[in-house]
Structures are given as structure tokens and as C-alpha cells.
């Protein structure tokens, strides 16, 4: 029943989240009932082509989902599900792209700390034009659709639907957006620290400064964060794990482990800030901060190493399972 599963998966995309399971259960029961009746008439099991015909009689996934939607007035119920999906995707992608442009603007700026706010201010402004353009296009389509020959609605086949994807491999787009925002905020913060150390040390920036090892690793850390940003952006556009992307995720985890290992072996992480007349009077403070930094970095190294080993082993068992699913599967087996 792969065709049926692919059909239900396609219908799910256009259904309200809270009602998806109930609607798909009802739809599945109806289709299976019709298949059973057809098999009883023929006295044999249906061929794949005959299953396809039964499924096709129910209509295109967009049309079927529209039957279960709430009544809408701006755009007709037959078109609203795909409009709503397009609008959400358009807004998410537009915001993500504008946020990435803001990050790049700050990175190439000679004075990052004073460019953060001007670069971020235009980000929310993309909402209005994207909403207006998408809504206008769909209103026009709703008006002209009766005069058009929409063959993609009537001339379609269940065989043309996307291949089945494991539910566990699906990536919520909200998670990808959250990662883009958090990683982007980190990049802006990290890039601003060399010219604005108070963002890290607060008032203590007058006394404490970062050791040279941080300057050596500044751009590797930025590149690692940018790679994570790109991966989250790809996941936003194509919200399901692939073998390639899970391997990239492991590679990024390994790179983070190497950076942490270099930091732990550095031995010194903070020094007395330039301009202090008597550095010796702050030696005890520097020693305490360095000791705290060591234990913090060591804990991060151990945690990252354990995560890397765990995900590496689980990847061999199920390359498409995200870490949370891998953990639940392991606990269930134990």
C-alpha cells in the first residue's frame, strides 16, 4: 500500500496540524473500504494500477484537504490550503534570507558593533511585501482559475507523489528557524567581541581580556557557525533528514570537538587587559577565571565527545534518525 501511504502523506501537508491524524484515519478507512469492495467484485487482489485508479477517484491531495478546511473568504477553500502553506514558507524563507544578509553585512563591516542594529532593522520589513505579493498572486489565481485549464489538478497520478519519508526523519520548520536565529545571533555576538569585549566580560572588560588562542580560533569558530547556519537553512527549505545531511551534522560535531580540544590544551584563556599599570595585582583574579574556564571547557569537551560517539554509533544503525529519535529508540530497546 505504498501508493496509499504516499497519498496520505501528500494530503497531510495541507491539513490543519491538530486534525491531521483523525482526518487521515477517516480518509484511509474510506479508500481501503473501496479497495476491499473492488477486490470482492473481481475476486482477486487489486493490481498497483487498479489501486492507483481507486486513489485517483478521491481527487488531488490539495482538493481533498480543502474539503476538510474551514470556510475562508479571502481565498476559496479549494486554493486556501496551498496558499497558506506557500505564505508560511515564503515568510520563513524571506526572514531567514534577510537575517543571513544582515549577518553577512556585519561580518564584512569594519565596525561590527555599530552595524548590528542597522543591519537587523530591515529584517521584519520583509513580512509586508512578501505577504502582499503572495496574497495578490493567489487572489488573481482564484479569479482567473475558472478560465484556465488546470491540468495539474485533473491530470495527475499517485505515482507522481513524493517518495515516502520516515516520520522520524521529518524536521519541524520551527526548529530550523530557531536554529537560524540562535546561530545568527551567536555569529553577530562573536564577531563583535574583538571590538566590544564588554559584550563578554561586562564591566570586567576593563581588567580582563581574551588570551591569544581565541584570536587564533576566531574565524574557525565563525566558519563552523556559518556551516551550521547553512545546514539549518537547507533543512528549512527541505525539511527532512538525508544521509548526506546527517553526515554533515556529524562532521560539524567533530569540528566542534576539535576546536574544544585545542582550547582545553591552550592552558590560558584570559589575560590582563592592555593598559593596566600593575598587572600583578590582578594575577589572582586571572588565575581564578582561567581555572573556571578550564573546567567549563573540559565539561563542554566531554559532553561534545559523548554526543559525537553516541550519534556516530546510532548513525550506523539508522542514518536518517535525528539525535532525539536515536535516544528514544535506544531507551526503548534497553
Steps between C-alpha positions, in 0.01 A plus 500: 500500500788736430286705261242553774768600751647750254153639431423544870840663553425750223155579644651551849705794371184706441303404813473689831759356739256414780261310275750317280489158668120480523445617141764268357358205695154568359636547148708184522202298618287629211763415237573157648127426514464585132798281418349209695171540314683506168698187591177324600353583160804372311565203727871581522743752643527832319799571285703815562337665200153421640599633843619816327160539331313468832725760663475735205118499521529678837663800333824694517647529854443878496132459409447224758661705779287800405182302574604480864613862532313781669304737284721788379387823339813663365598201288275206412519172697633312197807724486544613859704200628773548241485880548544464876791259455664726242455805722660333801790369296545833324510694826737256670739488206489879448570567869780243506664644188471858626648393834792330322557816293511699825760261640716529188470880515632500856778251423644711218462825692807672640302594813265206572365621833355816343358314200293239688191715557491659150544154346221343708242777468398410140442131590133529614426733206502206257172369647271760340621473137520119511148478644367751246658333197403143592145600594460707184621216280257254658208741482572546129532125456168446678336747263650364179508129593149424361615632162815287500559135421666383821629164386708447816172470696323258265784324319715358777610160628577367849826375351611863462477567875822535704661182633420397857700668774527364854302704749812498722705654217270802458649824635251753644555828319460686830813319626697610192385862541597493869846366410547769234411772751718361781802429279462836329485677836812312612690602185407866549603482868827314436603727213439808718705385801846605366385863474253487789635263771244628749246282316686204656651631824267787584668754731785251546617577145705785650717239675458166318565424132492186286825306458661473153356150444156652450628729224658199329168312511275798429443423131486120538220554751326741262533252211360218714202717599442604137503132397237430766300797370514365144391152617205650689405703191508187281287319757253786489468473122493118497371391843617140523831337586706336227806281539721782369361752745530267800865446407553876473344536844749244636787680326398829663484327838850359440631846402354646821675223696836585338459871577414423863800266523733776376348740753537259793866443413569875473549534875421873509168647398497849652775751567529844656360767269735742328551830674510361856793666681553221753393165349631312804221628725245318282695174469279319752184607315644381168600168658148444633336586166741270317425217742125544450552518123697175506227304677230654283685415176585153630133429574404626155768279343379188684135567416579568134716188481227282650243649263730440203562137599132437569379655177773326303396156626130572453566636151634158401172345615262757354664770282180706477400514866561836673670491845174523700351204315822301534492554876136391528569189290797402716304547822211297358735213413657505845 
